[in-house]
Amino acid sequence: MPVSEKGNADPAMLIADKLDVDGDLIDEKRITAETAELLLGRPLNELIAEGRAKTCFTVGQLLDSDPELAAKFRSHRTPAAS
């Protein structure tokens, strides 16, 4: 599997996980978005749109509904751009 030549500095870098038959992580590689699209057989923008369409709520909505969880992740949450 081709890996990103720029490593962590590549703005299009993704991490591909290799899982065993039980679903446990056994390896990971940094790959380009283009490599991911080749492996998945579809453009990432289509896959992202499909995933968003199947999600019944946003992370922000989840955190708004669970104050304890929100407190744990408050430092990682940024306000949406208006």
MORA-V315374 format. One line per field, one symbol per residue. burial: # if it has 9 or more other C-alpha atoms within 8 Angstrom, else .. Layout:
burial->???
//
This chain:
burial->..##..#..#..##.##.#.....#..#.####.###......#..#..............##......#............
//
